[in-house]
Amino acid sequence: MKIVLFGSSDFSIPTLQTLDKSSHDLISVVTPIDKPRGRGKKVIISNFRKEINALSYPNLQFENFNLDETVKTLQKINADLFVVVAFQKLPDKIINIPKYGCVNIHPSKLPKYRGSSPIQYAILNGDKEIGISIIKISSKIDSGNILFQSNLAISDNENFGDIYYKSSVIGADNLIKTINLLNKNIAYRGIIQDDSNATYAKKLFAKDFKINWNKTSLEIYNQIRAFSPYPGAYSFLNKKRFKIFKSKIILEKNMNLNLPAGSIKIEDNSIYVKTKDNFLSLLILQIEGKKKMDVASYLKGNNLNCFNFDE
């Protein structure tokens, strides 16, 4: 089967590598146009594009997918299938070009967690597993027929980065299984999603990463996992942003539970913070303007003269 891959991020890399090793014909890869970023306005080549170059695949970039010129270029490729992984929403005129249509890898058990942040929401909610779905792309985001679906367990100590990588690898494997199903039966339609069971993982903003110490230890622990290794759940200490990347719920220590939420206690070369119901031990952190470090390294180089996080 002749395939065009649309991708943009590290999540797309396992799919690229798996298609490269498969019996199918990956004929081109579409990526977003590289734009200057940061203070220096430098164009930074993504890891995904570096891998495309290493594997010597043609790399297409388009300013606008609604332009007739874009449509004609993609039609001339004469692909059987478009595979979309971590990419923007495509218009119907693009979706309808290939004989087998477009398929997408989505890391949730659809129709649960439609949207841009399914892994983060699964961890925030304390879910014990996440789904990896291969769907037929339709006009409505993440609502197409489910062609293949599997589950991935989430352990209590895994963070966003762990599940992001695992689901990208499993998604690539599920994709090959899906392509083989379509290759055997072009009429295969999969399972229609039940919209009445749909939930949504909306786009996340900086305010979602800020820790509210009046929440329970478990809620904050899950928030820290959901935003690690990036962008990092944060609070403010002496008016400086204080990111926390790893923590531990403390149940066994004899501590004063009557302290206000956000109170800091330093003991045995550790930092403990009072929550609504207990204490969290901070393990990996980053103060504004500094590198990420473990708590022992932080305490060696900083005199913590503040005894509670800013509200």
N, C-alpha and C positions, 0 to 999 in steps of 0.2 A: 504494500500500500504506500502511495506517495503522500508525504506528510509535510506540512508547514507548522512550525512551532512558534507560538507567540509567548514571549516571556520577558521578565525584567529583573528579577531578584535572585538571591541565593536559593530561594525555594524552587526556582526553575532548573537549577543545575542538575539534580539527579534525573529529571525527565530528559534533559538534553543528553546526558551520558548514557541513559538506558536506551533511548531511541538510537543512539549511535551504535550500540552493541547489538541491536535487534536485527531481525531479518527485513524490517521495513525500510523504506527509502526516505530518509529525512532530506528534503531537497533545499530547504531554506529556513532561516530563523529570523523572526521579526522582533525588534526591540524598540523601546522608546528612543527618541532623539536625545543624544547627550546634550545637557545644558550646563552652563557654568554655575557652580555652586560655591557657597562659603564666602568668607571675607575676601579671599583672593580672586573670586570669580573664575576658578579653574575648572576645566572639564575633567571630571573623574570617571575613568572607565570602570564599569561595574565588574564584579567577579564573574557574573554571567557572560558578559561580552568577552572577557578574557578567555573563558572556556570555549566560547564559540570560535574565537580566533585560533586557539590551540588545536581545535578539532577541524579547522579549515572549512567551516560552513559559510555559505553566502549569508550576509547579514543585511536585511532590509530595514529601513527606517522611514516612516511617513509622517508628514506634518499633520495631515488630516485624513481620517478614515472615511469621511463622507464625500471626499472629492472623487469625481469620475475617473481621474487619472490613477488614483490609488486602487480603485475597484478593478480597472482594466489591467493594471500591473499584476494584481493577485490572480485575476482570471487567467492570464497568459501562463502562469506557472502550472496550471492544470493539476492541482493537488486533489487527492481523493478526500483528505481530511485535514481540518485545522485543529490543532491542539493548543488550548489557551491555559497558561499557568501563571498566576500572579501578574495579570495584565489588565488594562483598562477595558471598560465595557465597549463592545464592538457593535456597530449598527447592523440592522438586518441585511442590508445590501452586501455586507462582508460575510456574515454568518451563513448566508444562503449560497455562497459560491461553490464550495466543494460538494461532491456527490454524496458523501457521508455526513456532511454538515460540520459543526464545530462541537468539540467536547472540552470540558473543563475539569480540573482537579480542585476540589473544595474540601478543606480539612474540618469537616463536621459531619455529623450524622443527619444530613438533610431529611426533612425540612427544618430541623433544629439549627439555630445559629446561621441563618442566612446573613450575608453581609461581609464586611471587610476585616472583622476581628474575632473569628470564631475560637481560635486557640486561647486567646486572652480571656474571653468570656467563660470558656469551659473551666479554666483554672480559677478565675475569680469566684465562680459558683461552686468550687470544690468538687467538680465532676470527677468520677473515677475512671472514665473512659471518654474517648473522642472518636468520631467516625471519620473515615476518609472516603469521600464520595467522588465518583466519576459521573458527570451529568452531561446531557445534551444541552447545549446552550440555546436559550430561548430569548425572547424580547425582554422578559422580566428577569432581573438579576437573581441568580441561584435558584430558579424555579423550574428548570427543565427536568425532563424525565431522568430518573436515576438508572444508569446503565450498569454500575457496579458499586458495591459498598462493603467496607470492612471496618473493624473496630481496632482501636489502639488503647491499651490501658495507660492510665496516668497515675503514677505513684505519688505519694504525698510529698516526696522530696524533689520531684522534677519541676523544672521551671519552663517558661515559654520557649527558651532556646532549645531545650532538650526535645520538646514535643514538636516544635517547628521543624527541626532536622529529621526526626523519625517519621513524621507524617509526609515530608517531602519525598523521602526514600520509598515509603510504602505506597504513596500516591503514584510514583513512577511505575512501580511494579503493577499496581492495579490498572494503570493506563494500558500497559501492554496486554493484559488479560482482556480488557475492554476492546482494544483494537482487533484482537484475534476473534472475539465474538462477532464484531461487526463484519470482519472479513469473511466469516463463514455464512453470515446471514445479514444482508443489507437491510432487511425488513425489521431487524431487531429494534424494538422501541423501548425496552426497559420498563420501569415502574413509574407511573404518574405520581407526583408528590401530592400529598394531602395538605392543601393550603391552610386548613383549619388547625393543623398542628404546627404551623410555622412559628418560629421565634427568630429574633433578629439580634445580630451582633453589630451594633452601630459603630460608626467611626469614633475612635478614641481621641481625646484632646488632653492637653497638659493638666487640666483640672481633675481628670480621672486618675492621674498618677499621684496626686497629693494624698498623703496619709491623714486620716482622721483618727486620732488616738482614742476617741470615744467609742470606736467600734471594738468588737471582740478580738482577742488574740488571733483566733482562726481566720477571721475576715481579713485582718491586716497581713497575716502570714501568707494567705492566698494572693493578696494584692501584690506583695513583694515578689512572689513567684511568677505572677502573671506578667510582670514588667521587667523581668530579668532574663538575659543580660542587658536589655535595652528596652525602653529609654531609662528605666529605673524609677521605682516608687520613691517619693521624696517627702521630706518635711523641711522645716526651717529651724536652724539653730543659730542664735545671735544674728538673725536676719540673713544668714547665708544658707543657700540650698544644700541640703544634706540628703544624699541618695543612699538608699539601702537596697542591696542586691541579694542578701541572704540573711535569714534569721532562724530562730528556733523558739518554739513555744515552751515556756518554763512553767512547769506544774509542781515540781517536787520541792523547790526552794522555799524556806520560811521567810516570806517577805511581807511587807506592810501593804495589804490590799486596800487600805483606806486612802492611799496617796491619790492625788488627782491624775486623771489620764494625761499622758505625755510627760510625767515625771521621770527623771533619769536617775538611775542608781548605778554607781561604779563599785564593783566588788570582784576580787580574784581576777584582775586584769580583763574584766568583761564589762560590757555596757548593757544594762537592763532598762527597759522602758515600760512604764505602767500603761496598760490598756484598760478597756472597760471592765474586763473580768479577771485579768491576770497580768503576767509580764512576758515581754519578748526579749530574747537575747539577740543583740545585733552581731552578725558574724562578718559580713563583707559590706563595706560602705565606701562612700566617696564624698568628701566635702568640696564645695564649690571652688573651682580653680586648682584642684589637686587630682592626683591619680587615684584609681580604685585601690583599696588596700584591705587587709584583714584588721579586725578590731585591735589586736595586740600592737600592730604597727602604728595604728592611729593613736593609741594611747601613749606610745613612746614619744611621739612628736607633737602632741597637743595637750595643753592643760585645759581640761574640760571644766570651765568655771561657771557654766550655766547648768541649772539643775532641772530644767524642763524645756521641751521643744516649744517653739513659738506657735501661737494659734494661727 
